[in-house]
């Protein structure tokens, strides 16, 4: 006795699909497509996504038609397959959401706030103004050390002064900058 919900042509369709018969494939598609979409829609909540999943399943069946092995009913196979595809889709969505959540958390930790950015700009301007206001020789020594990365010995050699004089100029520059640039919050 045949099952009332199984299309009587299933064995023919299955054999036809395995042989590459497009008409058999179309018969299966037309018979089950809407119902399969309904099942997937119940899982994923989107008609568009449901249609994509069902279409992908049919595409996979057609591509693997020569090695297709369905031992029970074609209908049972199709409904199990779309259920599994829908569950895989949901799992993938959860992973993506978790990943996006982690990325947003990381971005929030690394991205400075607008207040931080503004404070940094103001501090930068204050430091630049402080450096510009240093006595000329003090400013030259400070810039050579901090911006050009020269050692005290290299600065002394370049300017024809002693290393001790370089140290004095750097000390004076730092003292003046601390006084002029208020670093208190």
Secondary structure, 3 states (H helix, E strand, C coil): CCCCCCCCCHHHHHHHHHCCCHHHHHHHHHHHHHHHHHHHHHHHCCHHHHHHHHHHHHHHHHHCHHHCCCCCCHHHHHHHHHHHHHHHHHHHHHHHHHHHHHHHHHHHHHCCCHHHHHHHHHHHHHHHHHHHCCCHHHHHHHHHHHCCCCCHHHHHHHHCCCHHHHHHHHHHHHHHHHHHCCCCC
